[in-house]
Amino acid sequence: MTDQTAILEATGIDHDYGTVSVLQDVSATIESGTVTALIGPNGSGKTTFIRGLAGLHEPTAGEITYRGPDTARRIGYLPQHPSFRPGFTVIETLQFYTSLVGADETDAMGYLERVGLADAADRPVEALSGGMTRLLGIAQATVGDPPVVILDEPGSGLDPGMSMHVFDIAADLADDGIAVLLSSHYLELVERIADAVLVLSEGRIVEHGSITELQSKLGADSLRSVYRNAIGGNLDTVHVQGERA
């Protein structure tokens, strides 16, 4: 990993949907050159939190501060279910996104090569498999070389091999100095690449730190044990390399 510098910070975030409180006093720091994993049960507020960090909605209270360079695109974002307009090829789709951020359209192939999708450049987007669509989504998230890339459940619904490939891409992005934040239920894959882990439960960060720090603090021998101890034993939504645990 490269030198680590705080680049994105959330302080005291609350988020309400009407009378329903989804996040309460959530704070976190994301550092350049690292992979930070956000884990927690379904319904704990993970997507709400990362969409706020991505600038897609305003929190009810609290502050999100970007401390990175003033680039054309500061934060790249991959939603859990990426989709693309049919009738275009993979390369045409990436060229469209490069044009939106003022990047050179000839850079589009480089983004595809980064995720291993160059051989499918001329394939229509509607003909892509689920895994290839996810790879195109990651390529789109990196267009313009944003200093921060946020990935919402990047391995969800993929076979084990593709899930591992997606997580390896996330690690490679961090090695290139990018701050990567990803949410996931695939704890064994998270354990392979994460520099820091945030455990979110019932709208609050209940644990945070490196995996080693959390194992020591909670008397755990794996991230699965950390998760179990942190949230009280509920492993219903934990997956192991693409299979339900």
N, C-alpha and C positions, 0 to 999 in steps of 0.2 A: 504494500500500500504506500501511497505517497504521504507527504506531510499532511497532518490532519488539522483543518481549520474550520471552526464553526461557520456555517454558511447560511443555515436556515434555522430559525428559532421560534418556537411557539411558547407563549407565556400566558398561563391562566385562562386557557380556552374553555368557554362554555358554548354549547350549541343546543338550542331548543327548536323543536318542530311544534309550534303551537304551545300546548301545555305539557308536551312530552320533553323531558330533559334527556338528551342523548350523550352529551359530554359535560363533565363537571371539573373545572380547574385543571385542565390537562396542559402540562408543560413538557417540552422536549427540545433537544438540540440535535441537529443533523450536521455531520462533519464531512468536509471534502475528502475524497479518497477512501471512503468507507462504505460498507453496506450496513444499514440499520434495518432490522426486521421488526415489524409491528405484528404481534401475535395476540390472539385472544379468541374467545368464543364468538359464534355468530351472534349478531345483535349487540355486540359490545361497543360499537361506534367506530370501528376501524375505518370503514369507507368514508364516513362523515368527516373524520379527522384528516385523512389524507387528501380528500377533496378540498378541505379548507386550506391545507398547506399548499396545494396546487393552485390556489387562487380562484377556485370554481364557485365558492360561495363565501360569504362573510360570516364569521362566528358571531354568536349572540353577545359574547363578552370575551375580553382578552385580546391579545395582539400576536400577529405573525410578522416576523421581521426577516427580511432577506439581506444577507450581509456579503453577498458575492459581487462579482464584476457586473458592470452595467452592459450586458450583452443584449443582442436583438431578441433572444429567447432565453429567459432565465431558468424556467422550470419546464421539463418535458413530463408528460403524464400518459400512462397507459391505463385505460379503464379495464375493469374485470372482463367486460364483454366487448372488445373492439369490433367495429364494423366499418366497412368502406363502401363508397358509392359504386354500384355495379356498372359495367360497361367500360371500365378502364383496366389496363394492365397494372401489374405490380410496379413497374418502373414509372409509368405515367402517374400513378398515385403518389409515389415519393417525389416526383418532379413537381407536382402540384403543391405539396407541403413545403418543399424547398423554396418555391416562389413566394409563398406566404411570409416567410421570415427573411426574405432578401438574400438567401443563400444561392450559390451557383447550382443550377439544375444538373450540371455534370457531376455534382457531389452525390447525387441520388444513388448511384451504383455503389459508392463507398459505404453508405449506410446499410444497403442490402448485404454487402460482403461482410460487414461487421456482425450481422446476425445469422449468416449462412444461408441467405435467401437469393443470392445472385443468380443461381441457375434457374430460378422461377421468375426472373425479371419480366419476361414477356407473357406470363400466364395471366389470364383474367382474374381479378380479385375474387369473383364469385366462384371460381373453380378451386380455390385454396382450401386445404384441410383446416381443421380447427387450430392445429398446432402452427401451421404456416401463417394463418391469419394473426395469431398471437405474435409471431416473429415480425410480421409486417407492422404490427402495432408498436413493438419495441423500436423498430427502425424509425417509425414516425415520431416516437417520443424523443429520439436522439437527433432529429433533424435540427440543424442550426447549432449543434454542439452546446446544449444548455449545461450549465454547471451543476444542476440538480435534476435527477431523473426519478420519478415516483411511479412505482409499479403496483397496481392493485391486483392481488391474487394472480401473478403471472403464470403460475403452474396449474391453475384450476382447470380440471377437466381434461388434462393432457395425459398421454401415456408416460410411464416412468422415464423412458429415454428422452423424450421431448422436454419433460419437466426439468431433468438434470441439465439439458442443453440451455434452457432458458435461465436457470440459476447461474450457470457458468458464464453466460453473457453478462448478467448483473455483476458478477465478480470481476469480469474483465473491464467493465465500465468504471468500477471503483479503482482498479489498478491504473486506469488512465487519468485518475484524479477527480472523477465525477463523484458527487455525493449521491448515493443510491438509497432510497427508502422503498422498501417493499413490504406488503402485507401478505401473510400466507398461513395456511394450516399445515403445510408440509414441513414438519419440524426437523426431520432428519436432513432435508435439503437446506433448511435455514442454518442448521448446525454446521454444515460444511462451509458456509461462506460468510456468515454474519460476523461483523466486528462488534456490533452492539444490538441489544434486544430491548424492546419496549413491550411489556405485557399489559394489555388493556382489558379491563374487566368491569362491566356495568358502568361504562363511561368514564372510568378513572384509570390512570396509570398506576398499577399496583406494584410493579417492579421494573427496574431499568438498570442496564449495565452490560458489561461483556458477559459472554456465556460462562467463562471461568469465574468471574466475580459472582454471578448469580448461583452457580453450582456451589461455590464455597459458602455463600450466605444462607442458602436454603438446604444445605446438606444433600445435594442432588448429584447424581452421577451422569446425567444427560439432560438435554434441553427438554425432553418429554417429562422428566421428573421435575425440572424447574417449573414447567407449565402447570403440572398437576399440583404441586405445592403452592404455587402462587395464586391459583384460582379455586382451590379447594377440591381438586380431584376430578373435575369434569373433563373427560377426554372425548366427548361425543363427536367433536368436530375436528379432531386431530387426524391427519393422514400420514401415511408412510410411503413416500415415493410413488404417489398416485393411487394408492389403495387405502380404503377406509381402515383405520386402526381398530 
